[in-house]
């Protein structure tokens, strides 16, 4: 069974940086696109960014474009999300996901999900 486990979340001050990791195990992710989503209390899960298998194609939501960077290390089955210039509105539980689409941008395009890691940005 495919498993995705996020880590790296925590408390950070506004303007700071944080790097999230997503370790994958189980089935191979060869050819899979991967992405990050987030969900704040009382809000729906929203798209953050996605990356294709080779790692040379990415897509970001406007709210994080220029501040966040998604990358992957297929040899180690790990997905990353580098978050810079964090804002209080970035506070949410962050989820990593994997799907068969090249660069999935919708939650319905993903087949596997992690349990999430909390990111809290203080003012």
Order of alpha helices (4+ residues) and beta strands (2+ residues): beta-beta-beta-beta-beta-beta-beta-beta-beta-beta-beta
